[in-house]
Amino acid sequence: MKKTNYAINAKFFRGFSDPTRLSVLLTLLDNEKTVGEIVEDIQQSQSNVSNHLKCLSDCGLVKNRRNGKNIYYSLRDPKTKRLLTLSEQVISKVYADIDACLRYKE
């Protein structure tokens, strides 16, 4: 069995733990988008979205490609979509407990 590096695993999940980064990932579930399209979808400033995209890109969760003047962002690994979809299913079952949890503060 492969040894788990808990620090790397925890670092991986930090990409999902910020509400803005998570909303960026969720808006990229079905198709690639430009920064402007992401800004419109999640209603955040362009500089904020760009900073989070840089973080997500540096950590390997999103990729980009240039087409003329536009840069299109997408999920790097299709399994990320499955992970996010599965997490929504789990969250829907334990939503009240998560909401009431005092150990995890927003």
C-alpha positions, 0 to 999 in steps of 0.5 A: 500500500502506498504511504499517504502524505497527509500534509500534501493531501491537506494542501490539496484540499485547501484548494477547495476550502476557500469559498471563492476558489470553490466557486471558481472550480464549480463554474468550470465543471462543465466547460472551459471559461475565460476570466471574464466569464468566471467573473460574471458567473461568481460575481467577484472582481477580476483581480480576485478571480485572477488571483484565485485562478493563479493559485488553483493553476499553481497547485495543479487543479486548473489548466489554461490555454490561449486562443488569440487574446483570450485565455480559457481555464478548465479543470486539469483532471476530469476526476475533479468534477467527480470529486466535487459532485460526490462531495455535494452528495455527501454534504446534502446528507450531513448539511445540518451537522456541518452548519451546526459545527462549532469547530469549523469556523467560516 
